[in-house]
Structures are given as C-alpha cells and as structure tokens.
C-alpha cells in the first residue's frame, strides 16, 4: 500500500513555489527524457520561427543604441560539467567583462558566487528594458533546439562560478540546464544564491513532465510582472 501513497514535496523557503505531488518511492518515467526532448525541440523551433520578426526588430534597436554586436555569447557549464556556448541578446556595453573586476565589491547577490547589481552601470538603455522583460534570453531557444539546454532546468553558470561550487552545489549539474526553473518563478534574482541552489537541486529530484509544464505556465506571469528581474 505504501507504494501507492502520494507524498508532498514542499519548497519551504520560497513562498511562491509550488508544492509538487509525487508518488512515494516512484521512479522517473523511462519515457520522460524522450518526451521532454521532443517537447524542447518542437517548442523551441516553433518559438524561433514565430519570434523571428521580433528578433530582427531587436537587432536594429540594439545596434542603434550602442556600439557592438547584436548577440552576446558566453561559455556556460551544462549537464555533467560539459561546457557549451550560450547565446543572449547583448544587453551590456562591449567592455562589460573588463569592467566587472572593478565592481566586484558592489555585488548584491548574497553568497558571492554569482554577480548581480540592480543598477549595474554596464547595462545599456535598451539592455535594461530587455533584461527586465527577459527578452535578452530568447536566443537561448536555439540552445534548447540543438540540445545544449532544455526549456525547464537550472540556469547555466559560467565556469568561474562553477569552480567555486561545493560538492553539494554541483548537484545543479546533474540535469540539463534550462531557461526557467523553480527559482525563476519564485523571486528570480531577489533570492539568495543558496536558495537558488536548493531549488535547482529540488527540481532535479522531482522533475517530471507535469512539473515541467507547470513551470512553463507559471513562467508567463513571472515574466509579465518582472518579479525579481534586473
């Protein structure tokens, strides 16, 4: 009987996070990875096609706003520690990486592994808007389409951040990184680093097709209301 009972998996510290119901002792469906990959490829491919007019408009606006390329690419760490090239619309001035060292003491992210500033002087005028609306991350649909990322999963970190991870924090690398996950719908950058890690590892434990679809649906209002985005 105990195998047929359901147990709640509560995400305690994030008030907006969902309570996921999962069968006690149940294993992940053998078909889940295949269905998830098919959903990722089809939705990402359709998204790139449907949003192509917006991509062209953003390309023009970004080039008019500041000097530099339209797209910004950066090495990120994915599942199992595999590195890949992650794409975004450029939201910062071209010398942003060079200027990061002089701003390290103003890091507002508790935990010190990731770097966040609400009023980061490296962000362009257009960049501030597209970051707030999460439009800057739309090129990552291509990363999802080719299989580097998933629609749902922990956000991929840069190698310098992963190098500082504890063995527990490396649990984020047990699954394919994604565009959205638990902490993206529960406060985003307002959450401290250790809480982001806890929620990412929780996702790795409870992930399922139902959880993924629920997170995709909850991402829509989170983006519209720009909770914790900067």
Residue, then its C-alpha position, 0 to 999 in steps of 0.5 A: x500500500x505504501x507504494x501507492x501513497x502520494x507524498x508532498x514535496x514542499x519548497x519551504x523557503x520560497x513562498x511562491x513555489x509550488x508544492x509538487x505531488x509525487x508518488x512515494x518511492x516512484x521512479x522517473x518515467x523511462x519515457x520522460x527524457x524522450x518526451x521532454x526532448x521532443x517537447x524542447x525541440x518542437x517548442x523551441x523551433x516553433x518559438x524561433x520561427x514565430x519570434x523571428x520578426x521580433x528578433x530582427x526588430x531587436x537587432x536594429x534597436x540594439x545596434x542603434x543604441x550602442x556600439x557592438x554586436x547584436x548577440x552576446x555569447x558566453x561559455x556556460x557549464x551544462x549537464x555533467x560539467x560539459x561546457x557549451x556556448x550560450x547565446x543572449x541578446x547583448x544587453x551590456x556595453x562591449x567592455x562589460x567583462x573588463x569592467x566587472x573586476x572593478x565592481x566586484x565589491x558592489x555585488x548584491x547577490x548574497x553568497x558571492x558566487x554569482x554577480x548581480x547589481x540592480x543598477x549595474x552601470x554596464x547595462x545599456x538603455x535598451x539592455x535594461x528594458x530587455x533584461x527586465x522583460x527577459x527578452x535578452x534570453x530568447x536566443x537561448x531557444x536555439x540552445x534548447x533546439x540543438x540540445x545544449x539546454x532544455x526549456x525547464x532546468x537550472x540556469x547555466x553558470x559560467x565556469x568561474x562560478x562553477x569552480x567555486x561550487x561545493x560538492x553539494x552545489x554541483x548537484x545543479x549539474x546533474x540535469x540539463x540546464x534550462x531557461x526557467x526553473x523553480x527559482x525563476x518563478x519564485x523571486x528570480x534574482x531577489x533570492x539568495x544564491x543558496x536558495x537558488x541552489x536548493x531549488x535547482x537541486x529540488x527540481x532535479x529530484x522531482x522533475x517530471x513532465x507535469x512539473x515541467x509544464x507547470x513551470x512553463x505556465x507559471x513562467x508567463x506571469x513571472x515574466x509579465x510582472x518582472x518579479x525579481x528581474x534586473 
